[in-house]
Amino acid sequence: MAHNALLDIFRVKDLRDRIFFTFGALVVFRLGATIPIPGININALKLYFMSQQGAGGIGITEYIDFFVGGAFTNFSIFMLGIMPYISMSIIMQLLLIVFPKLKKLSEEDGGRKKIQKYTRYGTIVVCLIQSYVVTVYADQIPDAITMAKLPYTLLAMLTVTTGTMFLMWIGEQISQRGVGNGISLLIFAGIVARIPGAFVTLFRKVRSQELNPVFVIIVLAMFVVVIALVIYEQQGQRKIPVHYAKRVVGRKMYGAQSTYIPFKINPSGVIPVIFASSILTFPIQIASSLGPEVRWLANFSYWLRPSGMPYIIIYSLLIIFFAYFYTQVTLNPIEIARQIRENGGSIPGVRAEKMEKHLSTILNRIILPGALFLTFIAIIPTIVQRLFNFPLEVAMLMGGTSLLIMVGVDLDTMSQIEGHLRMHHHDGLVKKGKIRSRNL
């Protein structure tokens, strides 16, 4: 029964310690999200952002703030969250593909550690650029800065960059000593932290008759359906049968066997959405911060605002592009076919020389619907907000990157907990079968 599985979690000492460590690390993250950087007037910030909400504008500030659990509008030490590290990690993965020497380095002994070191250095550079933009943004808020501009700029850049690097370290510690993927859990915690406030806002809108209760019920029902579709899509896969003939390896004879290659419906996962968001967020953040001083930048930031049609179109095209690009690189049909042939394998009904073409055709058929589904999920917040006039924070919870991350991290964490339980001879979290993991 479910309650027995929950009790088993706390009976296993190793698992119990890991859960408590993870919970403690997430508490530190949430506390840090409320500590402002030095030289900031909290009251001035509150007044400014309240006036912005009253104007009903949906800008890049609200978009970024949602994924860091309110840390951005608090101008906290964790205001950039872990996103600079994620962006740099994705950029590094693409660099490995573009530059063969870098790819070769990663495959050498100790090469992975060198790549991780380069990623950390790159994260510092990204943080310094974004933190400087943040100081320019703060300078535009009346009475927000309580000290001289130059000392504030240097101190803010140092504090915010250190905060992101500390979060990166916390994420690594969770992965090693806790449960789940630490980096993903930090983003998950930031999103989940907004849920109570979002539903309080929704309740107030309904009570003040700004929202029709029938529309609310329809949207909530749609939300449940979308979650079910996301779970189905995350776990769905196409199995390519592979048959291996009898072969001799050393002194051992291996018998014939049949297996399969699992191709997920969405092989690239949430990476296309995150990368498309990062590419669009970075220039918009710079343009909106420098806009008051440069007129064309102000026009550009308004034209490419997250709630505008140009943003939605470019965002959608980028998601589809990166879904194809990332999948083709990580699941190289030529490499897969070569490994099958080297191990004496074959795909039933497919000639050896046409194996690459067969795998490429299957991948192309899988990627398009997966990419379109990702795009649909990503633009749901804007559709809901526009059609039903829902509060932005509620609409953001019902789709986009937030929903994909919440479902993916939840499945992955449950899978790891179940793995620990089975390792200690317990039944796991489900009565039959097992939870299939999915890494972000």
The 8 nearest C-alpha neighbors of each residue, nearest first, counted from 0:
[[1, 3, 2, 4, 430, 429, 428, 5],
 [0, 2, 4, 3, 5, 428, 429, 430],
 [3, 1, 5, 4, 0, 6, 7, 428],
 [4, 2, 6, 5, 0, 1, 7, 8],
 [3, 5, 7, 1, 2, 6, 428, 427],
 [6, 4, 2, 8, 7, 3, 1, 9],
 [5, 7, 3, 8, 4, 9, 2, 10],
 [8, 6, 10, 4, 5, 9, 3, 11],
 [7, 9, 5, 6, 10, 11, 15, 14],
 [10, 8, 15, 7, 11, 6, 12, 14],
 [9, 11, 7, 8, 12, 6, 15, 14],
 [10, 12, 9, 14, 13, 8, 15, 7],
 [13, 11, 15, 14, 16, 10, 9, 8],
 [12, 14, 16, 15, 11, 17, 419, 18],
 [15, 13, 17, 16, 11, 12, 18, 8],
 [14, 16, 12, 9, 18, 17, 13, 11],
 [17, 15, 19, 13, 14, 18, 12, 20],
 [16, 18, 177, 14, 20, 15, 19, 178],
 [19, 17, 21, 15, 20, 16, 177, 22],
 [18, 20, 22, 16, 21, 17, 23, 15],
 [21, 19, 23, 17, 18, 22, 177, 16],
 [22, 20, 177, 18, 24, 19, 23, 173],
 [21, 23, 19, 25, 20, 24, 18, 26],
 [24, 22, 26, 20, 25, 21, 19, 27],
 [23, 25, 27, 21, 26, 22, 20, 28],
 [26, 24, 28, 22, 27, 23, 29, 21],
 [25, 27, 23, 29, 28, 24, 30, 22],
 [28, 26, 30, 24, 25, 29, 31, 23],
 [29, 27, 25, 31, 26, 30, 32, 24],
 [28, 30, 32, 26, 31, 27, 25, 33],
 [29, 31, 27, 32, 28, 33, 26, 34],
 [30, 32, 28, 34, 33, 29, 27, 77],
 [31, 33, 70, 29, 30, 75, 77, 34],
 [32, 34, 31, 30, 75, 35, 73, 70],
 [35, 33, 75, 31, 32, 76, 36, 30],
 [36, 34, 75, 74, 76, 73, 33, 37],
 [35, 37, 76, 75, 74, 39, 155, 38],
 [38, 36, 39, 35, 155, 154, 151, 158],
 [37, 39, 145, 144, 146, 151, 36, 40],
 [40, 38, 144, 143, 37, 145, 41, 36],
 [39, 41, 143, 43, 42, 144, 145, 44],
 [42, 40, 44, 43, 39, 45, 143, 73],
 [43, 41, 45, 44, 40, 46, 143, 47],
 [44, 42, 46, 143, 40, 41, 45, 142],
 [43, 45, 41, 47, 42, 46, 143, 48],
 [46, 44, 42, 48, 47, 43, 49, 41],
 [45, 47, 49, 43, 44, 48, 50, 42],
 [48, 46, 44, 50, 45, 49, 43, 51],
 [47, 49, 51, 50, 45, 46, 44, 52],
 [50, 48, 52, 46, 51, 47, 45, 53],
 [49, 51, 53, 47, 48, 52, 46, 54],
 [50, 52, 48, 54, 53, 49, 47, 56],
 [53, 51, 49, 55, 54, 50, 48, 56],
 [52, 54, 50, 55, 51, 49, 56, 48],
 [55, 53, 51, 52, 56, 50, 49, 57],
 [56, 54, 52, 53, 57, 51, 50, 390],
 [55, 57, 54, 58, 52, 51, 53, 61],
 [56, 58, 306, 55, 61, 59, 305, 391],
 [59, 57, 60, 61, 304, 56, 305, 62],
 [58, 60, 62, 61, 63, 305, 284, 304],
 [61, 59, 63, 58, 62, 64, 71, 72],
 [62, 60, 64, 59, 63, 58, 65, 57],
 [61, 63, 59, 60, 64, 65, 58, 66],
 [64, 62, 60, 65, 61, 66, 59, 67],
 [65, 63, 71, 61, 69, 67, 66, 62],
 [64, 66, 63, 68, 62, 67, 69, 61],
 [67, 65, 190, 64, 68, 63, 189, 186],
 [68, 66, 189, 64, 80, 70, 65, 69],
 [67, 69, 189, 65, 70, 66, 190, 192],
 [68, 70, 64, 71, 67, 72, 65, 73],
 [69, 71, 78, 32, 73, 75, 67, 68],
 [72, 70, 78, 64, 74, 73, 69, 75],
 [71, 73, 74, 70, 69, 64, 44, 48],
 [72, 74, 70, 75, 71, 35, 33, 69],
 [75, 73, 71, 72, 35, 78, 70, 36],
 [74, 76, 35, 78, 34, 73, 77, 36],
 [75, 77, 159, 162, 36, 78, 35, 158],
 [78, 76, 162, 80, 75, 32, 79, 163],
 [77, 79, 71, 70, 75, 80, 76, 74],
 [80, 78, 77, 81, 163, 82, 71, 159],
 [81, 79, 77, 67, 78, 82, 163, 166],
 [80, 82, 84, 83, 163, 166, 167, 79],
 [81, 83, 85, 84, 80, 86, 79, 277],
 [84, 82, 86, 85, 81, 122, 125, 87],
 [83, 85, 87, 122, 82, 86, 81, 88],
 [84, 86, 82, 88, 87, 83, 89, 81],
 [87, 85, 83, 89, 88, 84, 82, 90],
 [86, 88, 90, 84, 89, 85, 122, 91],
 [89, 87, 85, 91, 90, 86, 84, 118],
 [88, 90, 92, 86, 91, 87, 85, 93],
 [89, 91, 87, 93, 92, 88, 94, 86],
 [92, 90, 94, 88, 89, 93, 87, 95],
 [93, 91, 89, 95, 94, 90, 88, 96],
 [92, 94, 96, 90, 95, 91, 97, 89],
 [95, 93, 91, 97, 96, 92, 98, 90],
 [96, 94, 102, 92, 93, 101, 98, 97],
 [95, 97, 93, 94, 98, 102, 99, 92],
 [96, 98, 94, 95, 93, 99, 102, 101],
 [97, 99, 101, 95, 100, 96, 94, 102],
 [98, 100, 102, 101, 103, 97, 96, 95],
 [101, 99, 103, 102, 98, 104, 95, 105],
 [100, 102, 104, 103, 95, 99, 98, 105],
 [103, 101, 95, 99, 105, 100, 104, 98],
 [102, 104, 100, 106, 101, 105, 99, 107],
 [103, 105, 101, 110, 107, 102, 106, 100],
 [106, 104, 110, 111, 102, 103, 107, 101],
 [105, 107, 103, 104, 110, 102, 108, 111],
 [108, 106, 110, 104, 105, 109, 103, 111],
 [109, 107, 110, 106, 111, 105, 104, 112],
 [108, 110, 112, 111, 107, 113, 105, 106],
 [111, 109, 105, 107, 113, 104, 108, 112],
 [110, 112, 105, 114, 113, 109, 115, 106],
 [113, 111, 115, 110, 114, 109, 116, 105],
 [112, 114, 116, 110, 115, 111, 117, 109],
 [113, 115, 117, 111, 116, 112, 118, 110],
 [116, 114, 118, 112, 113, 117, 111, 119],
 [115, 117, 113, 119, 118, 114, 112, 120],
 [118, 116, 114, 120, 119, 115, 121, 113],
 [117, 119, 115, 121, 116, 120, 88, 122],
 [120, 118, 122, 116, 121, 117, 115, 123],
 [121, 119, 117, 123, 122, 118, 116, 124],
 [120, 122, 118, 124, 119, 123, 117, 87],
 [121, 123, 119, 125, 84, 120, 124, 87],
 [124, 122, 126, 120, 121, 125, 127, 119],
 [123, 125, 121, 127, 122, 126, 128, 120],
 [124, 126, 122, 128, 123, 127, 83, 129],
 [127, 125, 123, 129, 160, 124, 128, 130],
 [128, 126, 130, 124, 125, 129, 156, 131],
 [129, 127, 125, 131, 126, 130, 124, 132],
 [128, 130, 132, 126, 131, 127, 125, 133],
 [131, 129, 133, 156, 127, 132, 128, 126],
 [132, 130, 134, 133, 128, 129, 156, 127],
 [131, 133, 129, 135, 130, 134, 285, 136],
 [132, 134, 130, 136, 131, 135, 137, 129],
 [135, 133, 137, 131, 136, 132, 152, 138],
 [134, 136, 132, 138, 133, 137, 288, 131],
 [135, 137, 288, 133, 134, 138, 139, 132],
 [138, 136, 134, 139, 140, 135, 133, 143],
 [137, 139, 135, 136, 140, 134, 144, 143],
 [138, 140, 137, 136, 141, 135, 143, 288],
 [139, 141, 137, 143, 138, 142, 47, 136],
 [142, 140, 143, 139, 43, 138, 47, 144],
 [143, 141, 144, 43, 140, 40, 145, 138],
 [144, 142, 40, 43, 140, 141, 39, 44],
 [145, 143, 39, 38, 142, 146, 40, 138],
 [146, 144, 38, 39, 40, 143, 142, 147],
 [145, 147, 38, 144, 151, 148, 150, 39],
 [148, 146, 149, 150, 151, 145, 144, 152],
 [147, 149, 151, 150, 152, 146, 144, 138],
 [148, 150, 152, 151, 147, 153, 154, 146],
 [151, 149, 153, 152, 148, 147, 154, 146],
 [150, 152, 154, 148, 149, 153, 155, 147],
 [153, 151, 149, 155, 150, 154, 134, 148],
 [152, 154, 156, 150, 155, 151, 157, 149],
 [155, 153, 151, 157, 156, 152, 150, 158],
 [154, 156, 158, 152, 157, 153, 151, 159],
 [157, 155, 130, 153, 159, 154, 158, 160],
 [156, 158, 154, 160, 155, 159, 161, 153],
 [159, 157, 155, 161, 160, 156, 154, 162],
 [158, 160, 162, 76, 156, 161, 157, 155],
 [161, 159, 126, 163, 157, 162, 158, 156],
 [160, 162, 164, 158, 159, 163, 165, 157],
 [161, 163, 159, 165, 77, 76, 160, 164],
 [162, 164, 166, 160, 165, 161, 81, 80],
 [163, 165, 167, 161, 166, 162, 160, 168],
 [166, 164, 168, 162, 167, 163, 161, 169],
 [167, 165, 169, 163, 168, 164, 170, 162],
 [166, 168, 164, 170, 165, 169, 163, 171],
 [167, 169, 165, 171, 166, 170, 172, 164],
 [170, 168, 166, 172, 171, 167, 173, 165],
 [171, 169, 181, 182, 167, 173, 168, 172],
 [170, 172, 168, 174, 169, 173, 181, 175],
 [171, 173, 169, 175, 174, 170, 176, 168],
 [174, 172, 177, 181, 170, 176, 175, 171],
 [173, 175, 181, 171, 180, 172, 177, 176],
 [176, 174, 172, 173, 177, 171, 178, 181],
 [177, 175, 173, 172, 174, 17, 178, 20],
 [176, 178, 17, 173, 21, 174, 20, 175],
 [179, 177, 17, 18, 21, 174, 412, 173],
 [178, 180, 412, 174, 181, 415, 411, 177],
 [179, 181, 174, 183, 182, 184, 178, 173],
 [182, 180, 170, 173, 174, 184, 183, 171],
 [183, 181, 170, 185, 184, 180, 186, 167],
 [182, 184, 186, 185, 180, 181, 187, 408],
 [183, 185, 187, 181, 186, 182, 188, 180],
 [186, 184, 188, 182, 187, 183, 189, 181],
 [185, 187, 189, 183, 184, 188, 190, 66],
 [186, 188, 184, 190, 185, 189, 405, 183],
 [189, 187, 185, 191, 186, 190, 184, 192],
 [188, 190, 68, 67, 186, 192, 187, 191],
 [189, 191, 187, 192, 188, 66, 193, 68],
 [190, 192, 188, 193, 194, 189, 187, 68],
 [193, 191, 189, 190, 68, 194, 188, 195],
 [192, 194, 191, 190, 196, 195, 68, 197],
 [193, 195, 197, 191, 196, 192, 198, 190],
 [196, 194, 198, 197, 193, 199, 192, 191],
 [197, 195, 199, 198, 194, 193, 200, 192],
 [196, 198, 194, 200, 393, 195, 199, 392],
 [197, 199, 201, 200, 195, 196, 202, 194],
 [200, 198, 196, 202, 201, 197, 195, 203],
 [199, 201, 203, 197, 198, 202, 196, 204],
 [200, 202, 198, 204, 199, 203, 197, 205],
 [203, 201, 199, 205, 204, 200, 198, 206],
 [202, 204, 206, 200, 205, 201, 207, 199],
 [203, 205, 209, 201, 207, 202, 206, 210],
 [206, 204, 210, 208, 202, 203, 207, 209],
 [205, 207, 203, 208, 204, 202, 209, 210],
 [206, 208, 204, 205, 209, 203, 210, 202],
 [209, 207, 205, 210, 206, 204, 211, 212],
 [208, 210, 204, 207, 205, 211, 206, 203],
 [211, 209, 205, 208, 204, 212, 214, 215],
 [210, 212, 214, 213, 205, 215, 208, 209],
 [213, 211, 215, 214, 210, 205, 216, 208],
 [214, 212, 216, 215, 211, 217, 210, 218],
 [215, 213, 217, 211, 212, 216, 218, 387],
 [214, 216, 212, 218, 213, 217, 219, 211],
 [217, 215, 219, 213, 214, 218, 220, 212],
 [218, 216, 214, 220, 215, 219, 221, 213],
 [217, 219, 221, 215, 220, 216, 222, 214],
 [220, 218, 222, 216, 221, 217, 215, 223],
 [221, 219, 217, 223, 222, 218, 216, 224],
 [220, 222, 218, 224, 219, 223, 225, 217],
 [221, 223, 219, 225, 220, 224, 397, 218],
 [224, 222, 226, 220, 221, 225, 227, 219],
 [225, 223, 221, 227, 222, 226, 228, 220],
 [224, 226, 228, 222, 227, 223, 229, 221],
 [227, 225, 229, 223, 228, 224, 230, 222],
 [226, 228, 224, 230, 225, 229, 231, 223],
 [229, 227, 225, 231, 226, 230, 232, 224],
 [228, 230, 232, 226, 231, 227, 233, 225],
 [231, 229, 233, 227, 232, 228, 226, 234],
 [232, 230, 228, 229, 234, 233, 235, 227],
 [231, 233, 229, 235, 230, 234, 228, 264],
 [234, 232, 230, 231, 235, 229, 265, 407],
 [233, 235, 231, 232, 230, 236, 435, 263],
 [236, 234, 232, 264, 231, 233, 263, 237],
 [235, 237, 263, 264, 262, 261, 238, 234],
 [236, 238, 262, 261, 263, 239, 264, 235],
 [239, 237, 261, 260, 259, 262, 240, 236],
 [238, 240, 260, 259, 261, 237, 241, 262],
 [239, 241, 259, 258, 346, 238, 260, 242],
 [242, 240, 346, 259, 258, 345, 257, 344],
 [243, 241, 257, 345, 344, 256, 346, 258],
 [242, 244, 344, 256, 255, 343, 257, 345],
 [245, 243, 255, 343, 246, 344, 242, 256],
 [246, 244, 255, 254, 253, 243, 247, 252],
 [245, 247, 253, 252, 244, 248, 254, 343],
 [248, 246, 252, 251, 253, 249, 250, 245],
 [247, 249, 251, 250, 252, 246, 253, 245],
 [250, 248, 251, 247, 252, 246, 253, 245],
 [251, 249, 248, 252, 247, 253, 246, 254],
 [252, 250, 248, 249, 247, 253, 246, 254],
 [251, 253, 247, 246, 248, 254, 250, 245],
 [254, 252, 246, 245, 247, 251, 255, 248],
 [255, 253, 245, 256, 252, 246, 244, 243],
 [254, 256, 244, 245, 243, 253, 257, 242],
 [257, 255, 243, 242, 254, 258, 244, 245],
 [256, 258, 242, 241, 243, 259, 255, 240],
 [257, 259, 241, 240, 242, 256, 260, 243],
 [258, 260, 240, 239, 241, 238, 261, 257],
 [259, 261, 239, 238, 262, 240, 241, 258],
 [262, 260, 238, 237, 236, 263, 259, 239],
 [263, 261, 237, 236, 238, 260, 264, 266],
 [264, 262, 236, 266, 265, 235, 237, 261],
 [265, 263, 236, 365, 235, 369, 266, 232],
 [264, 266, 369, 263, 268, 267, 366, 233],
 [267, 265, 263, 268, 264, 326, 262, 366],
 [268, 266, 326, 265, 322, 270, 325, 269],
 [269, 267, 270, 266, 265, 439, 271, 233],
 [268, 270, 272, 271, 273, 267, 403, 439],
 [269, 271, 273, 272, 268, 274, 267, 439],
 [272, 270, 318, 321, 274, 322, 273, 269],
 [273, 271, 275, 270, 269, 274, 318, 276],
 [274, 272, 276, 270, 275, 271, 277, 269],
 [273, 275, 277, 271, 276, 272, 270, 278],
 [274, 276, 272, 278, 277, 273, 317, 318],
 [277, 275, 273, 279, 274, 278, 280, 272],
 [278, 276, 274, 280, 275, 279, 281, 273],
 [277, 279, 275, 276, 280, 281, 274, 282],
 [280, 278, 276, 277, 281, 282, 275, 283],
 [281, 279, 277, 283, 278, 276, 282, 284],
 [280, 282, 284, 283, 279, 278, 277, 285],
 [283, 281, 285, 284, 280, 286, 279, 278],
 [284, 282, 286, 280, 285, 300, 281, 287],
 [283, 285, 281, 287, 282, 286, 280, 288],
 [284, 286, 282, 288, 283, 287, 132, 289],
 [287, 285, 283, 296, 289, 290, 300, 288],
 [286, 288, 290, 300, 284, 285, 289, 283],
 [289, 287, 136, 285, 286, 290, 284, 135],
 [288, 290, 286, 287, 292, 291, 285, 293],
 [289, 291, 297, 296, 287, 293, 292, 286],
 [292, 290, 293, 289, 297, 294, 288, 287],
 [291, 293, 290, 289, 294, 297, 296, 288],
 [294, 292, 290, 296, 291, 295, 289, 297],
 [293, 295, 297, 296, 290, 298, 292, 291],
 [296, 294, 298, 297, 293, 299, 290, 300],
 [297, 295, 290, 299, 286, 298, 294, 293],
 [296, 298, 290, 294, 300, 295, 299, 287],
 [299, 297, 295, 301, 296, 300, 302, 294],
 [298, 300, 296, 302, 297, 301, 295, 303],
 [301, 299, 303, 297, 287, 286, 302, 283],
 [302, 300, 304, 298, 299, 303, 297, 287],
 [303, 301, 299, 300, 304, 298, 307, 309],
 [302, 304, 310, 300, 301, 309, 299, 307],
 [303, 305, 301, 307, 306, 302, 300, 58],
 [306, 304, 307, 310, 58, 303, 59, 57],
 [305, 307, 304, 381, 57, 308, 310, 311],
 [308, 306, 304, 310, 305, 309, 303, 311],
 [307, 309, 311, 310, 312, 306, 303, 305],
 [310, 308, 312, 311, 307, 303, 313, 302],
 [309, 311, 303, 313, 308, 307, 312, 305],
 [310, 312, 314, 308, 309, 313, 315, 307],
 [311, 313, 315, 309, 314, 310, 308, 316],
 [314, 312, 316, 310, 315, 311, 317, 309],
 [315, 313, 311, 317, 312, 316, 310, 275],
 [316, 314, 318, 312, 317, 313, 374, 311],
 [315, 317, 313, 319, 318, 314, 320, 312],
 [318, 316, 320, 314, 315, 319, 275, 321],
 [317, 319, 271, 315, 321, 320, 316, 272],
 [320, 318, 322, 370, 316, 317, 321, 323],
 [319, 321, 317, 323, 318, 322, 316, 324],
 [322, 320, 324, 271, 318, 323, 325, 319],
 [321, 323, 319, 271, 320, 325, 324, 370],
 [324, 322, 321, 326, 320, 325, 327, 366],
 [323, 325, 321, 327, 326, 322, 320, 328],
 [326, 324, 328, 327, 322, 321, 323, 329],
 [327, 325, 329, 323, 328, 267, 330, 324],
 [326, 328, 330, 324, 331, 325, 329, 323],
 [329, 327, 325, 326, 331, 330, 324, 96],
 [328, 330, 326, 327, 331, 325, 267, 324],
 [331, 329, 327, 328, 326, 332, 335, 334],
 [330, 332, 334, 328, 333, 327, 329, 335],
 [333, 331, 335, 355, 334, 358, 359, 336],
 [334, 332, 336, 355, 331, 335, 337, 354],
 [335, 333, 337, 331, 336, 332, 338, 330],
 [334, 336, 332, 338, 337, 333, 331, 339],
 [337, 335, 339, 333, 338, 334, 355, 354],
 [338, 336, 334, 340, 335, 339, 341, 333],
 [337, 339, 341, 335, 336, 340, 334, 342],
 [338, 340, 344, 336, 342, 337, 341, 335],
 [341, 339, 343, 337, 344, 342, 338, 336],
 [342, 340, 338, 343, 339, 337, 344, 336],
 [343, 341, 339, 340, 344, 338, 243, 246],
 [344, 342, 340, 341, 243, 244, 339, 345],
 [345, 343, 243, 339, 340, 242, 342, 241],
 [344, 346, 242, 241, 347, 243, 339, 340],
 [345, 347, 241, 349, 240, 242, 348, 344],
 [348, 346, 349, 345, 241, 242, 240, 350],
 [347, 349, 346, 350, 345, 351, 354, 240],
 [350, 348, 346, 347, 354, 351, 353, 357],
 [349, 351, 353, 352, 354, 348, 346, 345],
 [350, 352, 354, 353, 349, 345, 340, 346],
 [353, 351, 350, 354, 355, 349, 356, 336],
 [354, 352, 356, 350, 351, 355, 357, 349],
 [353, 355, 357, 351, 356, 352, 336, 358],
 [356, 354, 358, 332, 333, 357, 353, 336],
 [355, 357, 359, 353, 354, 358, 360, 332],
 [356, 358, 354, 360, 355, 359, 353, 361],
 [357, 359, 361, 355, 360, 356, 332, 362],
 [360, 358, 356, 362, 361, 357, 332, 355],
 [361, 359, 363, 357, 358, 362, 356, 364],
 [360, 362, 364, 358, 359, 363, 365, 357],
 [363, 361, 365, 359, 364, 360, 366, 358],
 [362, 364, 360, 366, 365, 361, 359, 367],
 [365, 363, 361, 362, 366, 367, 360, 368],
 [364, 366, 362, 363, 264, 367, 368, 361],
 [365, 367, 369, 363, 364, 368, 370, 362],
 [366, 368, 370, 369, 365, 364, 371, 363],
 [369, 367, 371, 370, 366, 372, 365, 364],
 [370, 368, 265, 366, 372, 367, 371, 264],
 [369, 371, 373, 367, 319, 372, 368, 366],
 [372, 370, 374, 368, 373, 369, 367, 375],
 [371, 373, 375, 369, 374, 370, 368, 376],
 [374, 372, 370, 376, 371, 375, 377, 369],
 [373, 375, 371, 377, 372, 315, 376, 370],
 [374, 376, 372, 377, 373, 378, 371, 379],
 [377, 375, 399, 373, 398, 379, 374, 378],
 [399, 378, 376, 374, 375, 379, 398, 400],
 [377, 379, 375, 380, 381, 376, 399, 374],
 [378, 380, 382, 398, 376, 381, 377, 383],
 [381, 379, 394, 395, 383, 398, 382, 378],
 [380, 382, 384, 379, 383, 378, 385, 306],
 [383, 381, 379, 385, 384, 380, 386, 378],
 [384, 382, 380, 386, 385, 381, 387, 394],
 [385, 383, 389, 388, 381, 382, 387, 394],
 [384, 386, 382, 388, 383, 387, 381, 389],
 [385, 387, 383, 384, 388, 382, 389, 381],
 [386, 388, 389, 384, 383, 385, 214, 210],
 [389, 387, 384, 385, 386, 390, 383, 210],
 [388, 390, 384, 387, 394, 391, 383, 393],
 [391, 389, 393, 392, 394, 388, 384, 201],
 [390, 392, 394, 393, 395, 389, 384, 57],
 [391, 393, 395, 197, 394, 390, 396, 65],
 [394, 392, 197, 396, 395, 391, 390, 397],
 [393, 395, 380, 391, 397, 396, 392, 384],
 [396, 394, 380, 392, 393, 397, 398, 391],
 [397, 395, 393, 394, 398, 401, 402, 392],
 [398, 396, 394, 395, 222, 380, 402, 393],
 [399, 397, 402, 379, 376, 380, 396, 395],
 [377, 398, 400, 376, 401, 402, 378, 379],
 [399, 401, 403, 402, 404, 377, 272, 398],
 [400, 402, 404, 399, 403, 405, 396, 398],
 [403, 401, 398, 405, 404, 400, 399, 406],
 [402, 404, 400, 406, 401, 405, 407, 269],
 [403, 405, 407, 401, 402, 406, 408, 400],
 [404, 406, 402, 408, 403, 407, 187, 409],
 [405, 407, 409, 403, 404, 408, 402, 410],
 [406, 408, 404, 410, 409, 405, 403, 411],
 [409, 407, 411, 405, 410, 406, 404, 412],
 [408, 410, 406, 412, 407, 411, 405, 413],
 [411, 409, 413, 407, 408, 412, 436, 414],
 [410, 412, 436, 414, 408, 437, 409, 413],
 [413, 411, 179, 415, 409, 414, 410, 408],
 [414, 412, 416, 410, 415, 411, 417, 409],
 [413, 415, 411, 417, 436, 412, 434, 416],
 [416, 414, 418, 412, 417, 413, 411, 419],
 [417, 415, 413, 419, 418, 414, 412, 420],
 [416, 418, 427, 420, 414, 415, 419, 428],
 [417, 419, 415, 421, 416, 420, 422, 414],
 [420, 418, 422, 416, 417, 421, 415, 423],
 [421, 419, 417, 425, 423, 427, 422, 418],
 [422, 420, 424, 425, 418, 423, 419, 427],
 [421, 423, 419, 420, 424, 418, 425, 417],
 [422, 424, 420, 421, 425, 419, 11, 418],
 [425, 423, 421, 422, 420, 426, 427, 419],
 [426, 424, 421, 420, 427, 423, 7, 422],
 [427, 425, 421, 424, 420, 428, 430, 4],
 [426, 428, 417, 420, 425, 429, 421, 4],
 [429, 427, 4, 417, 430, 426, 1, 5],
 [428, 430, 431, 427, 433, 432, 426, 1],
 [431, 429, 428, 432, 426, 427, 0, 433],
 [432, 430, 429, 433, 426, 428, 427, 434],
 [433, 431, 430, 429, 434, 435, 427, 428],
 [434, 432, 435, 429, 431, 414, 417, 427],
 [433, 435, 414, 436, 432, 410, 413, 417],
 [436, 434, 433, 414, 437, 234, 410, 411],
 [435, 437, 411, 414, 410, 434, 438, 415],
 [436, 438, 411, 407, 439, 435, 410, 233],
 [439, 437, 411, 436, 407, 408, 180, 268],
 [438, 183, 437, 407, 269, 408, 268, 404]]
